[in-house]
Amino acid sequence: MARDEQLKARWELLVKKLSNQFADGDTLDVDGIIYLIGVQELGKFNKKFKKDEKVNIMHIAICRLLEPFGYYEFSHFDNDGWPHYIIKDQLPHLKAGEQTVLMKEAIANYFLENGYIN
């Protein structure tokens, strides 16, 4: 199976599973899935987050997702338990569609690593 076809199949499976589990069947988009990953990485599941905290949660997820690609490296947890990352390499300038493909690939890899999909 070609790489693009494999990513498409994994993405469709992942969206279906996550949407059924977390959105009562409504289809989650990339941002919704990134938010779920951020909450997972933060580990604070029963908390209501403020708007600025939600932005930070998405940042955590993006750093974690792009860490295997060499763009970020985990640094530490602060006193409140929030993970922090350092920038290892600048992200390349990508068109919107290229950014989406990169994030979908990173998300699929994350869930492959965690055994949620195969």
N, C-alpha and C positions, 0 to 999 in steps of 0.2 A: 504494500500500500504506500502510495506517495506520501511524503511528509505533510503536505497541505491537506490531503484527504484524511490522514490519520488525526491531525489536529482538529479538523472539522467534526469528525466522528466523536472524538473525545469531548470536544466542547459541547456538542448537542447532548451527549449522555450526562455530562456534568450539570448543565443548565437544567435538564429535566429532573435529575435527582435532587439538586439543591432547591429548585423551585417547589417540588413536592414536599420536601422536608421543612422548608423555612418560609415559604410564601403561599401556602395553601393552594398551590398549583398555578398561581400567577407567575409569569415568566420573569425571572430575575435577569437584570442586565449586568454588564461588566462592573459598573460601580457598586451595585448591590452585592455582588460576590466579593469584591474587594473589601467592602465594609465587613462582611461576614468573616473574612480571613483576618482582618484587623482585630475584631472582637476575639476570635480564637487565639491569636497571638498574644493579646493583652491578658486574656484569661479572666475577664470580669464579665460574667454572663448574665448576672441578675441586676445589672445597674442601668439606670436611665442616664443617657449621656446628653450633655448640652451640645449645641451646634458646633462650638469650637473644638470640643472633645471628639466629635464625629469626624471632623477634618483631620485631627491628629491620629485617629484610629485608621483612617484610610491611608495616611502617610506611613504608619507602621506597616500596614499590609504591603504597600508598594515597595518599601525598603526590603521587607522580607522576601517578596516575590522576585525582586531584581538582584538579591544577594548572590544567588547561584551564577548569575551572568557576570559577576565581578564589579557591579556598579556600587554596591553598598557592602558594609561589613558591620556585623553586630558589635556594639561597643559595651553596653552595660544596661542594667535595670536601675532606674532612679529609686528614690526612697518611697515613691508611691507605687512602685511595681511596673512602671511604664518602660518598655524597651527603647533603647536609643541606638542609632546606627550612625556610622560615619561614611561619608562619600569616598569611595575608592577611585572611581573613574566617572568622568562626565558622560551623561547619556548623549548618544548621537542625536543630531537633528533629524527627526523622523516626521514624515507626513502623517496625518491623522489615521489613515488606514494602516500604516506601518506600526504606529503606536498600539493600535488595537490588536493587531496580530501578535506583537511582542507580549502584550499583557495577557492575551488568551493563552499563548504558549506558556508563559510563566505560571498562570493560574492552573492550567492543566498539569504542569509538572509538579506543582505544589500538592495537588490532590492525588497524583500518582505516587509521590513520595510518602504520603500519609495513608496510602492504601484505600482511599475512598473510591477511586476508580482504578481500572487496570487497562 
